[in-house]
Amino acid sequence: MDKMIGKILEGRYEIIEALGGGGMARVYRGQDRLLHRYVTIKILREQFASDGGFLTRFHKEAQAVASLSHPNVVSIYDVGQEDGLHYLIMEYVEGRSLKELIKERGFLPAQEAIDIALQICDALEHAHENGVIHRDIKPHNILITRNGRVKVTDFGIAQAVNEATMPYSGTMVGSVHYLAPEQARGGITGAAADIYSFGIVLYEMLTGDLPFHGETPVAVAIKHIQESPRPLREINPGAPPALERIVLRALEKEPERRYSSAAALRSELLAVKNALTEDTFATQVLPAVEAGDPPAAQGRPRRRPRVWAWALMILLFLGLAAAGLWAGFRYYLLVGETVVPPVVGLSESQAMDRLATAGLRGQVGSRQYNSEVPAGQVMAQDPGPGEQVRRGRVVILTVSQGTRLVTVPPVIGLTERDARLRLENEGFRVAADSLKAYHPSIPAGSVVEQNPPGNSKQPEGTEVRLIISKGPEPQLIPAPSLLGKTLAEAQQELAAAKLQQGTLTYQRSEEQFPGIVIDQDPRPGASVLQGSAVNLVVSQGPGPARKQLGITVPPALDDREHEIRIVVNDARGSSEVLNKKQEPGQQIQAVITYYGKGMLQVFRDGNLIYERDLP
């Protein structure tokens, strides 16, 4: 059994079951015990966790990816370490990978492949706009939920792995079958590398196979650099030619010849999708025309068709063809062309009316949330305004759904860090200048209040202001007595009383040894506010002088043995300087060493028999 099962990271993330893993990490399903939700936990393998340089890059990349917030990107909730384990806490996605789907079904229908590809483009576009490059796009990293939502995972992490492994082995991280030529050459990679890898994924969706195979990873990498892929429609003749052209452009060897952005690629995919669904001229099915004599009577041999019958059939065919050409020519002459009017900024109904007036048909291609464009207003059109097109052409419109309303998660009681993570993962912005306030029960550093309140519906991207607890309000207490204590002892007492150490000065003293507190401000017993400072003066020596004194303990009046103890209380404190058995009739003499002023005490069998001040 995996020893990680049941382990709880940071007292919060419980590991429930193993999901698998790759070369970089082991993957588990876990539960966030604070927020009561399932999460995916990725724990780095030992060879990466022991590399300090890699860990620095890994945490930097993870923090960059955690800033992404998009429905087609698997969110990173947290990154941390505990007991030598370095881990990521990610959104848990119920579904399966695109690789599993392709293995099960072979190539996908064009419409389905385009629907998946459009969502991948959305994820890439969002990441690239935020400066995050994936560098390991492949079907294994593309998850599909039960309702068809695409989720791209492992954004940006390949960069840290790649930089960690290149100096040692010269190998590239990421599946070699999806590697861009510039990655295979070890060059600088950017958004164009993700476009290339995406082209491989689209090729695999439409054919069920990869464009390049080889006996070794190096052989495959060389093919990425030198060879052209096997024609897509040779494998899948049913694939639309326009879709094949998109794949070939994405797979250009030189980055500058590929699509300039994921948005440009998405635009062409959407055009193909619309073309596949757009009404086309109805196809006429003509009845078959047969020439020849009627069937011969029973017993009578069948005659061959006469020459005039063949001629009649050819003339009929030519007549139908000419009629078709004339109809097309007549359609061209009658329909004519028109200029596409501008409809961006109009309401949906106004745009439809204006397009109809121009002899065009409006069709809503998508509805998108947009905080800057009112709901129901046209945001984009294709073809664009001013283009010359045939009458009857469909103009695809993108219509705003207005600002998306999202439920604000309640974060009162969470630490400021956890509260920020949760709010940002839900698409909200958190004000940088959080206010601080005292609270009797919520510990310092945790959220006391939020505005807007939790569970309220607010526009996505709304700024949430947090008030952070400073802990209980300070109370007036008597200042502790620190005189005669060592500096370390004084600091401990200040911390226990919730006071701060103020200025620390050193002063010559012949009464106290070095390191002993000889003065304080406020004075002992004065009323001070918790959290305020107490100034200390500490002796820097030389301290009290060393002195000696001779002492004689006379014998007891009886004939028994006794225990004699001599105790000195001086600048050093209280110390026992002699402990000795006194025989019957014995007189004990001793020389006592002491510092500064003090007191000497002599005990016989625990009873004080002599006491004097030390000068």
C-alpha positions as CSV (number, residue, x, y, z in Angstrom):
1,M,0.0,0.0,0.0
2,D,1.3,3.5,-0.9
3,K,2.6,5.0,2.4
4,M,1.3,8.4,1.3
5,I,-2.3,7.4,1.6
6,G,-3.9,9.0,4.7
7,K,-1.1,11.5,5.1
8,I,-2.3,15.1,5.8
9,L,-0.2,18.0,4.4
10,E,-0.1,21.2,6.4
11,G,-2.8,19.8,8.6
12,R,-5.2,20.5,5.8
13,Y,-4.8,18.4,2.6
14,E,-5.6,14.7,3.2
15,I,-4.3,12.2,0.6
16,I,-7.1,9.7,-0.2
17,E,-6.0,7.6,-3.2
18,A,-3.3,7.4,-5.9
19,L,-4.3,8.5,-9.4
20,G,-1.1,7.7,-11.2
21,G,1.9,9.8,-12.1
22,G,4.5,10.7,-14.6
23,G,8.2,11.4,-14.8
24,M,7.9,14.6,-12.7
25,A,5.4,13.8,-10.0
26,R,3.1,11.3,-8.3
27,V,-0.6,12.2,-8.5
28,Y,-3.2,11.7,-5.8
29,R,-6.8,12.5,-5.2
30,G,-7.1,14.4,-1.9
31,Q,-9.5,16.4,0.2
32,D,-9.2,20.0,1.4
33,R,-10.4,19.5,5.0
34,L,-10.8,23.3,5.4
35,L,-12.9,24.0,2.3
36,H,-14.5,20.5,2.1
37,R,-13.7,19.8,-1.5
38,Y,-11.7,17.3,-3.5
39,V,-8.4,18.4,-4.9
40,T,-5.6,16.9,-7.0
41,I,-2.3,16.6,-5.2
42,K,0.9,16.4,-7.2
43,I,4.0,15.5,-5.2
44,L,7.4,16.0,-6.9
45,R,9.6,12.9,-7.3
46,E,12.8,12.8,-5.2
47,Q,15.2,13.6,-8.0
48,F,13.5,17.0,-8.4
49,A,12.8,17.7,-4.8
50,S,16.5,17.5,-4.0
51,D,17.5,20.0,-6.6
52,G,17.5,23.5,-5.1
53,G,17.8,25.3,-8.4
54,F,14.9,23.4,-9.8
55,L,12.7,24.0,-6.8
56,T,13.2,27.8,-7.1
57,R,12.1,27.7,-10.7
58,F,9.3,25.2,-9.9
59,H,7.8,27.5,-7.2
60,K,8.2,30.6,-9.4
61,E,6.4,28.9,-12.3
62,A,3.7,27.5,-10.0
63,Q,3.0,31.0,-8.6
64,A,2.7,32.4,-12.2
65,V,0.3,29.6,-13.2
66,A,-1.8,30.1,-10.0
67,S,-2.6,33.6,-11.4
68,L,-4.5,32.0,-14.3
69,S,-8.3,32.0,-13.9
70,H,-10.2,30.5,-16.8
71,P,-12.9,27.8,-17.1
72,N,-10.6,25.8,-19.5
73,V,-7.6,25.8,-17.3
74,V,-7.1,23.5,-14.3
75,S,-6.6,25.9,-11.4
76,I,-3.6,25.7,-9.0
77,Y,-4.9,26.4,-5.4
78,D,-1.7,26.1,-3.4
79,V,2.0,25.2,-3.6
80,G,4.0,24.1,-0.5
81,Q,6.4,21.8,1.2
82,E,6.4,19.6,4.2
83,D,8.9,17.1,5.6
84,G,11.0,17.3,2.4
85,L,7.9,16.8,0.2
86,H,7.2,19.5,-2.4
87,Y,3.7,19.5,-3.8
88,L,1.0,21.3,-5.8
89,I,-2.7,21.5,-4.8
90,M,-4.8,21.7,-7.9
91,E,-8.4,21.6,-9.0
92,Y,-9.8,18.1,-9.1
93,V,-11.4,17.3,-12.5
94,E,-13.8,14.3,-12.8
95,G,-13.6,13.0,-16.3
96,R,-10.9,11.5,-18.6
97,S,-8.0,12.6,-20.7
98,L,-8.3,13.3,-24.4
99,K,-5.7,10.6,-25.0
100,E,-8.1,8.0,-23.4
101,L,-10.9,9.3,-25.6
102,I,-8.8,9.0,-28.8
103,K,-7.7,5.4,-27.8
104,E,-11.3,4.4,-27.3
105,R,-12.8,5.9,-30.4
106,G,-10.0,6.3,-32.9
107,F,-10.3,9.6,-34.9
108,L,-13.1,12.0,-33.9
109,P,-15.7,13.5,-36.1
110,A,-14.7,16.9,-37.4
111,Q,-17.4,18.8,-35.5
112,E,-16.4,17.2,-32.2
113,A,-12.7,17.7,-32.8
114,I,-13.3,21.4,-33.5
115,D,-15.4,21.9,-30.4
116,I,-12.6,20.4,-28.3
117,A,-10.0,22.4,-30.2
118,L,-11.8,25.7,-29.7
119,Q,-11.7,25.2,-25.9
120,I,-8.0,24.4,-26.0
121,C,-7.4,27.6,-28.0
122,D,-9.3,29.6,-25.3
123,A,-7.1,28.1,-22.6
124,L,-3.9,28.8,-24.6
125,E,-5.0,32.4,-25.4
126,H,-5.7,33.2,-21.8
127,A,-2.3,31.7,-20.7
128,H,-0.3,33.4,-23.4
129,E,-1.9,36.8,-22.6
130,N,-0.7,36.3,-19.0
131,G,2.8,35.4,-20.0
132,V,2.5,31.7,-19.3
133,I,3.7,29.2,-21.9
134,H,2.7,25.5,-21.5
135,R,5.5,23.8,-23.4
136,D,4.0,20.3,-22.9
137,I,0.6,20.4,-24.8
138,K,-0.5,16.8,-25.5
139,P,-3.7,14.8,-25.1
140,H,-2.6,13.4,-21.8
141,N,-2.7,17.0,-20.3
142,I,-6.1,17.8,-21.7
143,L,-9.0,16.6,-19.5
144,I,-12.6,16.4,-20.6
145,T,-15.4,16.5,-18.0
146,R,-18.6,14.6,-18.1
147,N,-20.4,17.5,-19.6
148,G,-17.9,18.1,-22.3
149,R,-15.9,20.9,-20.7
150,V,-12.2,20.9,-21.7
151,K,-9.6,21.5,-18.9
152,V,-5.9,22.0,-19.8
153,T,-3.6,21.0,-17.0
154,D,0.2,21.3,-16.1
155,F,0.5,24.8,-17.5
156,G,4.0,26.2,-17.2
157,I,5.5,23.5,-15.0
158,A,7.4,21.9,-17.9
159,Q,9.5,25.0,-18.1
160,A,11.0,24.4,-14.6
161,V,11.5,20.7,-15.4
162,N,13.1,21.5,-18.7
163,E,15.6,23.9,-17.3
164,A,16.5,21.5,-14.5
165,T,17.1,18.5,-16.8
166,M,18.9,20.1,-19.8
167,P,22.3,20.8,-18.1
168,Y,22.6,17.2,-17.0
169,S,21.4,15.0,-19.8
170,G,20.6,17.3,-22.8
171,T,17.1,15.7,-23.0
172,M,13.9,17.6,-23.4
173,V,11.0,17.3,-21.0
174,G,7.6,16.7,-22.6
175,S,6.5,13.9,-24.9
176,V,8.8,13.9,-27.9
177,H,5.8,13.1,-30.2
178,Y,4.4,16.6,-29.5
179,L,7.7,18.5,-29.5
180,A,8.1,21.7,-31.6
181,P,11.2,21.7,-33.9
182,E,12.7,24.6,-31.9
183,Q,12.2,22.6,-28.7
184,A,13.9,19.6,-30.3
185,R,16.8,21.8,-31.3
186,G,17.1,23.1,-27.7
187,G,16.3,26.6,-28.8
188,I,14.2,29.4,-27.1
189,T,10.5,28.5,-27.0
190,G,7.5,30.7,-26.8
191,A,3.8,30.7,-27.7
192,A,4.5,29.3,-31.2
193,A,5.8,26.0,-29.6
194,D,2.4,25.6,-28.0
195,I,0.7,26.2,-31.4
196,Y,2.8,23.5,-32.9
197,S,2.0,21.0,-30.2
198,F,-1.6,21.9,-30.5
199,G,-1.4,21.1,-34.2
200,I,-0.1,17.6,-33.4
201,V,-3.1,17.1,-31.0
202,L,-5.5,18.3,-33.7
203,Y,-3.9,15.9,-36.2
204,E,-4.2,13.0,-33.7
205,M,-7.9,13.8,-33.0
206,L,-8.7,13.8,-36.8
207,T,-6.7,10.6,-37.6
208,G,-6.4,8.6,-34.4
209,D,-2.6,8.5,-35.1
210,L,0.5,10.6,-34.6
211,P,2.2,12.3,-37.6
212,F,5.7,11.1,-36.7
213,H,7.0,7.7,-35.4
214,G,10.5,6.4,-34.7
215,E,12.4,3.7,-32.9
216,T,14.0,6.2,-30.5
217,P,13.0,9.6,-29.1
218,V,15.9,11.1,-31.0
219,A,14.6,9.7,-34.3
220,V,11.2,11.2,-33.7
221,A,12.7,14.6,-32.8
222,I,14.7,14.6,-36.0
223,K,11.5,14.0,-38.0
224,H,9.9,17.0,-36.3
225,I,12.8,19.1,-37.6
226,Q,13.2,17.6,-41.1
227,E,10.1,15.7,-42.3
228,S,6.6,16.6,-43.3
229,P,3.7,14.8,-41.7
230,R,1.8,12.1,-43.6
231,P,-1.2,13.9,-45.3
232,L,-4.1,14.0,-42.9
233,R,-6.8,13.2,-45.5
234,E,-4.8,10.2,-46.7
235,I,-5.7,8.6,-43.3
236,N,-9.1,10.2,-42.9
237,P,-10.6,11.1,-46.3
238,G,-13.7,12.5,-44.6
239,A,-11.8,15.3,-42.9
240,P,-12.6,18.8,-44.4
241,P,-9.8,20.2,-46.6
242,A,-10.0,23.5,-44.7
243,L,-9.3,21.7,-41.5
244,E,-6.3,20.0,-43.0
245,R,-4.9,23.3,-44.1
246,I,-5.3,24.6,-40.5
247,V,-3.3,21.6,-39.2
248,L,-0.6,22.0,-41.8
249,R,-0.1,25.7,-40.9
250,A,0.1,25.0,-37.2
251,L,2.8,22.4,-38.0
252,E,5.0,24.7,-40.0
253,K,8.7,24.1,-39.1
254,E,9.5,27.8,-38.7
255,P,7.6,29.4,-35.8
256,E,7.0,32.7,-37.7
257,R,5.1,30.7,-40.4
258,R,2.6,29.3,-37.9
259,Y,-0.5,31.2,-36.5
260,S,0.6,34.4,-34.8
261,S,-1.6,33.5,-31.8
262,A,-4.1,31.0,-30.4
263,A,-6.8,33.6,-31.0
264,A,-5.9,33.7,-34.8
265,L,-6.0,29.9,-34.9
266,R,-9.3,29.9,-33.0
267,S,-10.8,32.3,-35.5
268,E,-10.1,30.0,-38.4
269,L,-11.4,26.9,-36.6
270,L,-14.6,28.8,-35.8
271,A,-15.0,29.7,-39.5
272,V,-14.7,26.0,-40.5
273,K,-17.2,25.1,-37.8
274,N,-19.7,27.6,-39.1
275,A,-19.1,26.5,-42.7
276,L,-19.8,22.9,-41.8
277,T,-23.1,23.9,-40.2
278,E,-24.1,26.6,-42.7
279,D,-26.9,25.7,-45.2
280,T,-25.6,24.9,-48.7
281,F,-27.3,24.6,-52.0
282,A,-29.7,21.6,-52.0
283,T,-28.4,18.7,-54.0
284,Q,-30.8,17.5,-56.7
285,V,-31.1,13.8,-57.2
286,L,-32.0,13.2,-60.8
287,P,-34.0,10.1,-61.8
288,A,-32.0,7.5,-63.8
289,V,-32.6,7.6,-67.6
290,E,-32.5,4.4,-69.5
291,A,-32.5,4.0,-73.2
292,G,-33.3,1.0,-75.3
293,D,-36.1,-1.2,-76.5
294,P,-38.7,-2.5,-74.1
295,P,-38.1,-5.9,-72.6
296,A,-38.3,-8.6,-75.2
297,A,-41.3,-10.9,-75.2
298,Q,-40.8,-14.2,-73.5
299,G,-38.7,-16.4,-75.7
300,R,-37.7,-13.5,-77.9
301,P,-34.0,-12.5,-77.8
302,R,-33.2,-9.0,-76.3
303,R,-32.0,-6.4,-78.8
304,R,-29.1,-4.0,-78.3
305,P,-30.0,-0.3,-77.7
306,R,-30.0,1.6,-80.9
307,V,-27.6,4.4,-81.7
308,W,-30.4,7.0,-81.7
309,A,-31.2,6.0,-78.1
310,W,-27.6,6.7,-76.9
311,A,-27.6,10.0,-78.7
312,L,-30.9,11.0,-77.0
313,M,-29.5,10.2,-73.6
314,I,-26.3,12.2,-74.3
315,L,-28.4,15.2,-75.5
316,L,-30.6,15.0,-72.4
317,F,-27.5,15.0,-70.1
318,L,-26.0,18.0,-71.9
319,G,-29.3,19.8,-71.7
320,L,-29.5,19.3,-67.9
321,A,-25.9,20.4,-67.5
322,A,-26.6,23.6,-69.5
323,A,-29.7,24.3,-67.5
324,G,-27.7,24.0,-64.3
325,L,-25.0,26.3,-65.6
326,W,-27.6,28.8,-66.7
327,A,-29.3,28.6,-63.3
328,G,-26.0,29.3,-61.6
329,F,-25.1,32.1,-63.9
330,R,-28.6,33.6,-63.5
331,Y,-28.3,33.3,-59.7
332,Y,-24.9,35.1,-59.9
333,L,-26.5,37.9,-62.0
334,L,-29.6,38.3,-59.9
335,V,-28.1,37.9,-56.4
336,G,-25.1,40.1,-56.8
337,E,-22.8,41.4,-54.1
338,T,-23.2,43.7,-51.1
339,V,-21.1,45.5,-48.5
340,V,-21.2,44.2,-45.0
341,P,-22.5,47.0,-42.7
342,P,-21.0,47.6,-39.2
343,V,-23.1,46.1,-36.5
344,V,-20.7,46.0,-33.5
345,G,-22.2,48.1,-30.7
346,L,-25.8,47.4,-31.8
347,S,-28.3,45.2,-29.9
348,E,-28.8,41.7,-31.3
349,S,-32.2,42.6,-32.9
350,Q,-30.8,45.9,-34.4
351,A,-27.9,44.0,-35.9
352,M,-30.1,41.4,-37.5
353,D,-32.4,44.1,-39.0
354,R,-29.4,46.0,-40.4
355,L,-27.9,42.8,-41.9
356,A,-31.3,41.8,-43.4
357,T,-31.6,45.3,-45.0
358,A,-28.2,44.7,-46.7
359,G,-29.3,41.3,-48.0
360,L,-27.3,39.3,-45.4
361,R,-28.3,36.8,-42.8
362,G,-27.1,37.3,-39.2
363,Q,-26.3,34.3,-37.0
364,V,-25.1,34.3,-33.4
365,G,-21.9,32.3,-33.2
366,S,-21.3,32.6,-29.5
367,R,-22.4,34.5,-26.4
368,Q,-19.6,35.6,-24.1
369,Y,-19.4,37.3,-20.7
370,N,-17.9,40.8,-20.9
371,S,-17.8,43.4,-18.1
372,E,-17.4,46.3,-20.5
373,V,-20.1,45.5,-23.1
374,P,-23.8,45.5,-22.0
375,A,-25.8,42.3,-22.3
376,G,-27.4,41.7,-25.7
377,Q,-24.9,44.0,-27.5
378,V,-22.8,42.8,-30.5
379,M,-19.1,42.5,-29.6
380,A,-17.7,41.2,-32.9
381,Q,-18.7,40.3,-36.4
382,D,-17.3,38.1,-39.2
383,P,-17.0,39.1,-42.0
384,G,-16.0,42.6,-40.8
385,P,-17.6,45.8,-41.8
386,G,-16.8,47.1,-45.3
387,E,-16.1,43.7,-46.8
388,Q,-17.6,42.9,-50.3
389,V,-19.6,39.6,-50.1
390,R,-22.4,37.8,-51.9
391,R,-25.9,38.5,-50.9
392,G,-27.4,35.9,-48.6
393,R,-24.0,35.4,-46.9
394,V,-24.2,34.5,-43.2
395,V,-22.5,37.0,-40.9
396,I,-21.4,35.4,-37.6
397,L,-22.0,37.6,-34.5
398,T,-20.5,37.4,-31.0
399,V,-23.0,38.8,-28.5
400,S,-22.2,39.9,-25.0
401,Q,-23.9,38.3,-22.0
402,G,-22.9,41.2,-19.9
403,T,-21.0,40.9,-16.7
404,R,-20.9,37.4,-15.3
405,L,-22.3,37.2,-11.7
406,V,-20.3,34.9,-9.4
407,T,-21.0,33.9,-5.8
408,V,-18.4,35.5,-3.5
409,P,-16.9,32.7,-1.3
410,P,-17.1,33.3,2.4
411,V,-13.5,33.8,3.8
412,I,-14.0,35.1,7.4
413,G,-11.9,33.0,9.7
414,L,-9.4,32.0,7.0
415,T,-5.8,33.2,7.0
416,E,-5.2,36.2,4.7
417,R,-3.2,34.0,2.4
418,D,-5.9,31.3,2.1
419,A,-8.6,34.0,1.7
420,R,-6.7,35.6,-1.2
421,L,-6.1,32.3,-2.9
422,R,-9.8,31.3,-2.7
423,L,-11.1,34.6,-3.9
424,E,-8.7,34.9,-6.8
425,N,-9.4,31.3,-7.8
426,E,-13.1,32.2,-8.1
427,G,-12.3,35.2,-10.3
428,F,-12.3,38.1,-7.8
429,R,-9.6,40.7,-7.2
430,V,-8.4,41.3,-3.6
431,A,-7.5,44.8,-2.5
432,A,-3.8,45.1,-1.8
433,D,-4.1,47.3,1.2
434,S,-6.0,45.2,3.6
435,L,-7.2,46.9,6.8
436,K,-6.3,45.7,10.3
437,A,-8.5,45.6,13.4
438,Y,-8.5,44.0,16.8
439,H,-10.8,41.0,17.4
440,P,-11.4,39.2,20.7
441,S,-11.6,35.6,19.2
442,I,-10.3,35.6,15.7
443,P,-6.5,35.1,15.8
444,A,-4.1,37.6,14.3
445,G,-3.6,37.3,10.6
446,S,-7.0,35.9,9.8
447,V,-10.0,37.6,8.1
448,V,-12.4,39.4,10.4
449,E,-14.6,41.0,7.7
450,Q,-15.0,41.0,3.9
451,N,-16.8,43.4,1.6
452,P,-18.7,42.4,-0.5
453,P,-19.9,39.7,2.0
454,G,-19.6,36.0,1.4
455,N,-22.3,34.1,-0.6
456,S,-23.4,37.4,-2.3
457,K,-23.7,37.5,-6.1
458,Q,-21.2,40.0,-7.6
459,P,-19.7,40.7,-11.1
460,E,-16.7,38.5,-11.9
461,G,-13.5,40.5,-11.3
462,T,-15.1,42.6,-8.5
463,E,-12.6,43.8,-5.9
464,V,-13.0,42.4,-2.4
465,R,-11.7,44.3,0.6
466,L,-10.5,42.3,3.6
467,I,-10.2,43.4,7.2
468,I,-7.5,41.3,9.0
469,S,-7.4,40.6,12.7
470,K,-4.7,42.0,14.9
471,G,-5.7,39.6,17.7
472,P,-7.3,40.7,21.0
473,E,-7.1,44.4,21.9
474,P,-4.1,45.1,24.2
475,Q,-4.7,45.5,28.0
476,L,-3.0,47.7,30.7
477,I,-0.8,45.5,32.9
478,P,1.9,46.2,35.6
479,A,5.4,46.2,34.2
480,P,7.4,43.1,35.4
481,S,10.5,43.6,37.5
482,L,13.5,42.8,35.3
483,L,16.3,44.2,37.6
484,G,19.0,41.7,38.4
485,K,18.0,39.3,35.7
486,T,20.1,38.3,32.7
487,L,19.2,39.8,29.3
488,A,17.8,36.5,28.0
489,E,15.6,36.1,31.1
490,A,14.3,39.6,30.8
491,Q,13.4,39.1,27.1
492,Q,11.5,35.9,28.0
493,E,9.5,37.7,30.6
494,L,8.7,40.6,28.2
495,A,7.4,38.1,25.6
496,A,5.3,36.3,28.2
497,A,3.7,39.6,29.2
498,K,3.1,40.5,25.5
499,L,5.5,43.4,25.7
500,Q,8.2,44.5,23.3
501,Q,11.9,45.1,24.1
502,G,12.6,48.8,23.5
503,T,16.0,50.5,23.4
504,L,18.9,48.4,24.8
505,T,21.9,50.3,26.3
506,Y,25.0,49.2,28.1
507,Q,26.4,51.0,31.1
508,R,29.5,50.5,33.3
509,S,28.7,49.0,36.7
510,E,30.8,47.9,39.6
511,E,27.7,46.4,41.4
512,Q,26.4,44.0,38.7
513,F,28.2,41.5,36.5
514,P,28.1,42.0,32.6
515,G,24.8,41.0,31.0
516,I,22.7,41.8,34.1
517,V,19.8,44.2,33.8
518,I,20.5,47.2,36.1
519,D,17.7,49.5,35.1
520,Q,14.4,49.6,33.2
521,D,11.8,52.1,31.9
522,P,8.9,52.0,32.8
523,R,9.9,51.0,36.3
524,P,8.6,47.7,37.8
525,G,4.9,47.8,38.7
526,A,4.1,50.8,36.5
527,S,1.0,50.4,34.3
528,V,1.9,49.7,30.6
529,L,-0.1,48.7,27.6
530,Q,0.4,45.3,26.1
531,G,2.4,45.5,22.9
532,S,4.3,48.6,24.1
533,A,8.1,48.7,24.6
534,V,10.2,48.5,27.8
535,N,13.7,50.1,27.6
536,L,16.5,48.1,29.3
537,V,19.9,49.2,30.7
538,V,22.4,46.3,30.9
539,S,25.7,46.1,32.8
540,Q,28.8,46.0,30.8
541,G,31.0,45.3,33.9
542,P,33.5,45.1,35.4
543,G,31.0,44.1,38.2
544,P,31.7,43.9,41.9
545,A,35.3,43.2,43.2
546,R,36.4,39.8,44.5
547,K,36.8,39.7,48.3
548,Q,37.8,37.0,50.9
549,L,36.9,36.4,54.5
550,G,38.2,33.9,57.1
551,I,35.7,32.1,59.3
552,T,36.0,29.7,62.2
553,V,33.2,27.3,63.2
554,P,33.7,26.2,66.9
555,P,32.9,22.6,67.9
556,A,29.5,21.6,69.3
557,L,29.1,21.2,73.0
558,D,28.0,17.5,72.6
559,D,30.0,14.5,71.5
560,R,28.1,13.8,68.3
561,E,28.9,14.3,64.6
562,H,27.2,17.2,62.8
563,E,26.7,18.6,59.3
564,I,28.1,22.2,58.7
565,R,26.9,24.3,55.7
566,I,28.0,27.8,54.8
567,V,25.9,29.9,52.5
568,V,26.9,33.2,50.8
569,N,24.4,35.7,49.3
570,D,26.3,38.2,47.3
571,A,26.2,39.9,43.8
572,R,26.3,36.5,42.1
573,G,23.2,35.3,44.0
574,S,22.9,32.6,46.7
575,S,25.6,29.9,46.7
576,E,26.7,27.1,49.1
577,V,30.4,27.6,49.7
578,L,31.0,24.8,52.2
579,N,29.3,21.5,53.2
580,K,31.3,19.4,55.6
581,K,31.0,16.8,58.5
582,Q,32.1,18.1,61.9
583,E,33.6,15.5,64.1
584,P,33.1,15.7,68.0
585,G,35.3,18.4,69.4
586,Q,36.5,19.5,65.8
587,Q,36.9,23.2,64.9
588,I,36.3,24.1,61.2
589,Q,38.2,26.9,59.6
590,A,37.5,28.2,56.1
591,V,38.3,31.1,53.8
592,I,35.2,32.4,52.0
593,T,35.3,34.2,48.6
594,Y,32.5,36.7,47.7
595,Y,31.7,39.6,45.4
596,G,30.3,42.9,46.4
597,K,28.1,43.3,49.5
598,G,26.2,40.4,50.9
599,M,25.4,38.1,53.8
600,L,27.1,35.0,55.2
601,Q,25.1,32.3,57.0
602,V,26.3,29.2,58.9
603,F,24.0,26.2,59.4
604,R,24.5,23.2,61.7
605,D,22.3,20.2,60.9
606,G,20.1,22.7,59.0
607,N,19.7,25.2,61.8
608,L,21.1,28.7,61.5
609,I,23.8,29.2,64.1
610,Y,25.6,32.3,62.8
611,E,24.8,35.2,60.4
612,R,26.7,38.4,59.4
613,D,26.8,41.1,56.7
614,L,29.6,41.0,54.2
615,P,31.2,44.5,53.8
